[in-house]
Amino acid sequence: SKPTDVEFYSRIPEGRIYPALFMGVRGFAGNYVGLQPMDNKMRANVDARWMLPEDKAGDVTETNKIPAPDKPAQPDDNALAHRLQQMAEAVPLSLMAKVPPSSHGHSPAKAASPYDHTVKEYLATLRAYPLLQGHKWRDGILLISSPVALLDAESNTPYSMIKTLHRAAQANKGWMPLDNLAEAAATLSAAQLAQLEAEFPVMRTVAGCRDILVLYRRFPELGGASGLAVSPEVMAALTPFQGLLSAEDVRQGKVVAVRMSSKPVDSVLFPGRFEVDVLLLSNTGEWMNRVGFTYEAQRSDVQPSK
């Protein structure tokens, strides 16, 4: 029989760092371009970038055996951070590690016991799938991390911004002021906003309404009593709110300004909810066509992520 359809798609397979091109044919086995050979090449390239002139790939300490303690801790913990601590204390050696918070976005990274291996043997197990942790030495200190983190460096949100957002929420009983939302929209990348969603769910909406929030930061009068005069730039920023402002209304002079504001929702049904409003000022001096978005209060007891 002949195939009825063919599907092409690209994705990064689990445990890889580089996308592969897949072809699926209904009724037949699929095929792909890339995967292991390409991933090995890219991983070698990333490893080379990770090694600095003062770094060393190995150290005499790697020949040391990791002895098991006389009285193992009960119950044993197989979290990667704990396993590294066991190795450091048993050898002993000095190490610094950037431990991934999860393994492929599911559960915390796990590792087998380091005991009764040499340091070199154990580091080899950490390098293997699924942990994929690289290592290097600097001045006798073992450094462990995933070199692939270099590829995600641009998505790392500055800790100063995270602290600022938490302080703003705590100071306002969970309400994230419009100024802070606008600052996040103007200074963070799309990847950074996505990274913050777990701590600040409102950042998903901030990403979608980025243009109008950036405009608010550039022109503070947008939040003033008279608003900001309508211009092509303002119209472009209002694109997420389809139907709010038409070029014809502007041309005919029916709409002359736009204003933004934020406040708690005045309702017993939605405690802890806040709203950002976008309003249009008509040529008769009336504010109309209110649109915007709402968001939940940020819990004030949540501590900034490290």
C-alpha positions as CSV (number, residue, x, y, z in Angstrom):
1,S,0.0,0.0,0.0
2,K,1.0,3.6,-0.6
3,P,1.4,6.1,2.3
4,T,-1.5,8.5,2.6
5,D,0.3,11.2,4.4
6,V,3.8,12.2,5.6
7,E,4.5,14.3,8.7
8,F,7.7,16.2,9.3
9,Y,8.5,17.8,12.7
10,S,11.5,18.9,14.7
11,R,12.0,18.5,18.5
12,I,14.7,18.1,21.0
13,P,14.6,14.4,22.1
14,E,14.8,13.7,25.8
15,G,18.3,13.8,27.1
16,R,19.6,15.6,24.0
17,I,20.7,19.2,23.5
18,Y,20.1,19.6,19.8
19,P,16.9,19.2,17.8
20,A,16.5,16.4,15.3
21,L,14.3,16.3,12.2
22,F,11.7,13.5,12.3
23,M,9.6,12.1,9.4
24,G,6.6,10.0,10.1
25,V,4.8,8.0,7.4
26,R,1.4,6.5,8.2
27,G,1.6,2.8,7.9
28,F,5.4,2.7,7.7
29,A,8.3,3.1,10.1
30,G,9.5,6.6,10.7
31,N,12.9,8.0,10.2
32,Y,15.0,10.9,11.5
33,V,18.0,13.1,10.7
34,G,20.4,14.0,13.6
35,L,20.1,12.5,17.1
36,Q,23.2,10.8,18.5
37,P,26.0,11.8,16.0
38,M,24.8,15.4,15.9
39,D,24.2,15.6,19.6
40,N,27.7,14.3,20.3
41,K,29.2,16.9,18.1
42,M,27.2,19.7,19.7
43,R,27.9,18.4,23.2
44,A,31.7,18.4,22.4
45,N,31.4,22.0,21.2
46,V,29.6,23.1,24.4
47,D,32.2,21.3,26.5
48,A,35.0,23.2,24.8
49,R,33.2,26.5,25.5
50,W,32.8,25.5,29.2
51,M,36.5,24.8,29.8
52,L,38.4,28.0,30.6
53,P,42.2,28.4,30.3
54,E,42.7,27.9,34.1
55,D,40.5,24.8,34.2
56,K,41.7,21.2,34.1
57,A,39.8,18.2,32.8
58,G,41.2,15.9,35.5
59,D,43.0,15.8,38.9
60,V,45.0,13.3,40.9
61,T,42.2,13.3,43.4
62,E,40.1,11.3,40.9
63,T,42.2,8.2,41.7
64,N,40.9,8.2,45.3
65,K,38.3,5.7,46.4
66,I,35.1,6.9,48.0
67,P,34.9,4.8,51.2
68,A,31.5,3.9,52.7
69,P,30.9,5.2,56.2
70,D,30.7,2.7,59.1
71,K,27.2,3.7,59.8
72,P,25.3,4.7,56.6
73,A,22.6,7.3,57.1
74,Q,19.0,6.0,57.3
75,P,17.0,6.4,55.3
76,D,19.4,7.0,52.5
77,D,18.7,9.9,50.1
78,N,19.4,9.5,46.4
79,A,19.0,13.2,45.5
80,L,22.0,14.3,43.4
81,A,22.9,17.1,45.9
82,H,23.0,14.6,48.7
83,R,25.1,12.1,46.7
84,L,27.7,14.8,45.9
85,Q,27.8,15.8,49.6
86,Q,28.5,12.1,50.5
87,M,31.4,12.0,48.0
88,A,32.9,15.3,49.2
89,E,32.8,14.2,52.8
90,A,34.1,10.7,52.3
91,V,37.1,11.4,50.1
92,P,37.4,14.3,51.3
93,L,37.4,16.9,48.6
94,S,36.2,20.4,47.9
95,L,33.5,20.8,45.3
96,M,31.0,23.3,44.0
97,A,28.0,22.1,42.0
98,K,25.1,23.7,40.1
99,V,22.5,20.9,40.7
100,P,19.5,20.8,38.3
101,P,16.2,21.2,40.2
102,S,14.6,18.5,38.2
103,S,15.4,15.8,35.7
104,H,13.8,16.7,32.3
105,G,11.1,18.7,34.1
106,H,9.7,15.8,36.1
107,S,11.2,14.7,39.4
108,P,14.3,16.0,41.3
109,A,17.6,14.8,39.9
110,K,18.6,11.4,41.4
111,A,21.9,9.6,41.5
112,A,23.3,6.3,42.6
113,S,25.4,5.9,45.7
114,P,29.0,7.1,45.3
115,Y,30.5,4.6,47.8
116,D,33.1,2.0,46.7
117,H,33.9,3.8,43.5
118,T,36.8,5.9,42.7
119,V,36.1,9.6,42.1
120,K,36.8,9.2,38.4
121,E,34.4,6.2,38.1
122,Y,31.6,8.1,39.9
123,L,32.1,11.2,37.8
124,A,31.7,9.0,34.7
125,T,28.3,7.8,36.0
126,L,27.2,11.5,36.5
127,R,28.3,12.2,33.0
128,A,26.1,9.5,31.5
129,Y,22.4,9.7,30.7
130,P,20.1,10.9,32.2
131,L,22.1,13.3,34.5
132,L,24.5,14.5,31.9
133,Q,26.6,16.4,34.5
134,G,30.0,17.6,33.3
135,H,32.9,18.3,35.6
136,K,36.2,20.2,35.6
137,W,38.8,21.2,38.2
138,R,40.0,24.6,39.2
139,D,42.8,25.1,41.8
140,G,42.0,21.7,43.3
141,I,38.3,22.3,43.5
142,L,35.9,20.0,41.7
143,L,33.3,22.0,39.7
144,I,30.2,20.1,38.6
145,S,27.4,21.3,36.4
146,S,25.7,20.7,33.1
147,P,27.7,22.5,30.4
148,V,24.5,22.7,28.4
149,A,23.4,25.4,30.9
150,L,25.5,27.7,28.7
151,L,22.8,27.3,26.0
152,D,20.1,28.5,28.5
153,A,22.1,31.4,30.0
154,E,19.9,34.1,28.4
155,S,16.9,32.7,30.2
156,N,18.4,33.1,33.6
157,T,16.5,35.9,35.3
158,P,18.6,38.3,37.3
159,Y,18.2,37.6,41.0
160,S,17.9,41.3,41.7
161,M,14.7,41.4,39.6
162,I,13.2,38.4,41.4
163,K,13.9,40.1,44.8
164,T,12.4,43.3,43.6
165,L,9.2,41.6,42.5
166,H,8.8,39.7,45.8
167,R,9.4,42.9,47.8
168,A,6.9,44.8,45.7
169,A,4.3,42.1,46.3
170,Q,5.0,41.8,50.1
171,A,4.9,45.6,50.5
172,N,1.5,45.8,48.8
173,K,-0.2,42.8,50.4
174,G,0.2,40.6,47.4
175,W,-0.6,43.3,44.8
176,M,2.0,43.6,42.1
177,P,2.1,47.3,41.2
178,L,1.7,48.3,37.6
179,D,5.2,49.9,37.6
180,N,6.7,46.6,38.5
181,L,4.8,44.7,35.8
182,A,5.9,47.3,33.3
183,E,9.6,47.1,34.4
184,A,9.5,43.3,34.0
185,A,7.9,43.7,30.5
186,A,10.6,46.2,29.4
187,T,13.7,44.6,30.9
188,L,13.1,40.8,30.7
189,S,13.2,38.6,27.6
190,A,10.4,36.2,26.7
191,A,12.4,33.3,28.0
192,Q,13.0,35.1,31.3
193,L,9.3,35.9,31.7
194,A,8.4,32.3,31.1
195,Q,11.0,31.3,33.7
196,L,9.2,33.5,36.3
197,E,5.7,32.1,35.7
198,A,6.0,29.5,38.5
199,E,6.6,32.2,41.1
200,F,4.6,35.0,39.4
201,P,1.8,33.5,37.2
202,V,0.9,37.0,36.1
203,M,4.1,37.0,34.0
204,R,2.3,34.9,31.4
205,T,-0.1,37.8,30.8
206,V,2.7,40.3,31.0
207,A,4.3,38.5,28.1
208,G,1.1,38.7,26.1
209,C,0.5,42.4,26.8
210,R,4.2,43.4,26.6
211,D,3.9,46.3,24.2
212,I,1.3,48.3,26.1
213,L,3.2,47.7,29.4
214,V,6.5,48.8,27.8
215,L,4.7,51.9,26.5
216,Y,3.5,52.6,30.0
217,R,7.1,52.5,31.3
218,R,8.3,54.8,28.6
219,F,5.4,57.3,29.0
220,P,4.3,57.5,32.6
221,E,1.5,59.9,31.6
222,L,-0.3,56.8,30.3
223,G,-1.1,56.2,34.0
224,G,-2.1,59.8,34.6
225,A,-5.6,61.3,34.9
226,S,-5.5,62.6,31.3
227,G,-3.8,59.5,29.8
228,L,-1.6,59.4,26.7
229,A,-2.6,60.9,23.4
230,V,-3.4,58.4,20.7
231,S,-0.6,57.8,18.1
232,P,0.4,55.0,15.7
233,E,2.8,53.7,18.4
234,V,-0.1,53.5,20.9
235,M,-2.3,51.8,18.4
236,A,0.4,49.2,17.7
237,A,0.8,48.6,21.5
238,L,-2.9,47.9,21.8
239,T,-2.8,45.0,19.3
240,P,-3.4,42.3,22.1
241,F,-6.8,44.0,22.8
242,Q,-8.4,43.5,19.4
243,G,-11.3,45.7,18.7
244,L,-10.5,48.2,21.4
245,L,-9.2,50.9,19.1
246,S,-9.8,51.3,15.4
247,A,-7.9,53.5,12.9
248,E,-11.2,54.9,11.7
249,D,-12.1,56.1,15.2
250,V,-8.8,57.8,15.5
251,R,-9.1,59.3,12.1
252,Q,-12.5,60.7,12.9
253,G,-11.3,62.1,16.2
254,K,-13.6,59.9,18.2
255,V,-10.8,58.6,20.4
256,V,-8.1,61.1,21.7
257,A,-6.3,59.3,24.5
258,V,-5.6,56.0,26.3
259,R,-5.2,55.5,30.0
260,M,-4.0,52.5,32.1
261,S,-4.6,51.8,35.8
262,S,-4.4,48.9,38.2
263,K,-6.4,48.3,41.4
264,P,-7.9,45.5,43.6
265,V,-11.1,43.9,42.2
266,D,-13.9,45.3,44.4
267,S,-15.8,42.0,44.9
268,V,-16.2,39.6,47.8
269,L,-16.4,36.8,45.2
270,F,-12.8,37.4,44.1
271,P,-10.7,38.2,47.1
272,G,-7.0,38.7,46.4
273,R,-7.6,39.4,42.7
274,F,-6.3,42.6,40.9
275,E,-7.0,44.1,37.6
276,V,-5.2,46.2,35.0
277,D,-7.6,48.4,33.0
278,V,-7.0,50.0,29.6
279,L,-9.5,52.8,28.8
280,L,-10.1,55.1,25.9
281,L,-11.0,58.8,26.2
282,S,-13.6,59.9,23.7
283,N,-13.7,63.4,22.1
284,T,-16.5,64.2,24.5
285,G,-14.4,63.6,27.5
286,E,-15.8,60.3,28.5
287,W,-13.7,57.2,29.4
288,M,-15.1,54.1,27.6
289,N,-14.2,50.7,26.3
290,R,-12.6,49.3,29.4
291,V,-10.5,46.1,28.7
292,G,-7.5,44.7,30.4
293,F,-6.6,41.6,32.5
294,T,-6.9,40.4,36.0
295,Y,-4.4,38.4,38.1
296,E,-4.2,36.8,41.5
297,A,-2.3,38.2,44.4
298,Q,1.2,37.0,44.9
299,R,1.6,35.1,48.1
300,S,3.6,37.3,50.5
301,D,5.1,34.3,52.3
302,V,6.8,32.9,49.3
303,Q,10.6,33.4,49.4
304,P,12.6,34.4,46.3
305,S,14.0,31.4,44.4
306,K,17.8,31.0,44.7
